[in-house]
């Protein structure tokens, strides 16, 4: 009986190893790198969508300009990420997360100075988290191209963070 249990366990272990290896071989990315790429893609899509809202709804010219900058910079980063994912046979998500949709909808319900304050506050908070994520990936990524993407994109994200923090100071938190 014990031998049968050991054989069954060994068979399951070999099968799990094979399936994990097959998943890795299909995308060419380790799980942590896959998670980063997926989250970066969704975050980039959300930044572009929120940037469009800012261009449309902001009352402050600097906030509108910041929103346009988010559209421009994150669209470029999204294109770079799409090319990277395609080279790794990794499928990017086609839409943002439910939390990101909820945030978009909440901001869409605001206007004027209330929109400006909430949008910039969100951008400062979000870019702080994103900068930390990109910094970690620029150090810890297993895939050289993912590491290169994170390293190359990080200065822009840090610039966005500084811009958002400066705007938050100007228009009030």
Buried (B, 14 or more C-beta within 10 A) or exposed (E): EEEEEEEEEEEEEEEEEEEEEEEEEEBBBBEBBBEBBBBBBBBBBBBBBBBBBBBEBBEBEBBBBBBBBBBEBBBEBBEBBEEBBEEBEBEBEEEBBEEBEEBBEEBBEBEEBEBBBBBBBBBBBBBBEBBEBBBEBBEEBEBEBBBBBBBEBBEBBBBBBEBBBBBBEEBEE
